Every structure is written in structure tokens, then in C-alpha cells.
Amino acid sequence: MKEELFIQFNGKEIVASDLVKQFKEIWKDKSMKVKDVKSLKLYYNVNEEKCYYVVNDKETGSF
């Protein structure tokens, strides 16, 4: 089964897989290795148009 999640609001569309890609680029820019990520939780706040993340249940940030 192939799955996709689209978030639509105010005439905009966010694709969940794009958020993961953006996270990976930000993580690499911080000189961190994606292979060290064991768990990733993404929370997209529609009102703020911002994505918050929790990596390995301890590292946090947003983009």
C-alpha cells in the first residue's frame, strides 16, 4: 500500500513527505546524520504554517 497525506488550508497544500524531506535537509545542514534518527515526530501547525519536530524523543526544533 502506498500512502500519501495532504494538508490543505487557505488555498495551500502541504504534502507530508515534503515535510520529511525538508526536515532531512535541515538536519543535514546542522551537521547531523539522518542515519542517527531512530524516531521522528512531525507536528504541522496550520495556524502558524510551521512544522515542529521531535527527534529520538529528545531533540526538538521547527521550520
LINDAFEN-V992464 format. One record per pair of residues at least 12 apart in sequence whose C-alpha atoms are under 6 Angstrom apart, sorted by the first residue. I is the first residue (numbers start at 1). GAP is how many residues later the second one is. Records with the same first field share a line. If there is no record, write none. Layout:
# LINDAFEN-V992464
I->GAP / GAP
This chain:
# LINDAFEN-V992464
38->18
39->16 / 17
40->14 / 15
41->12 / 13
50->13
51->12
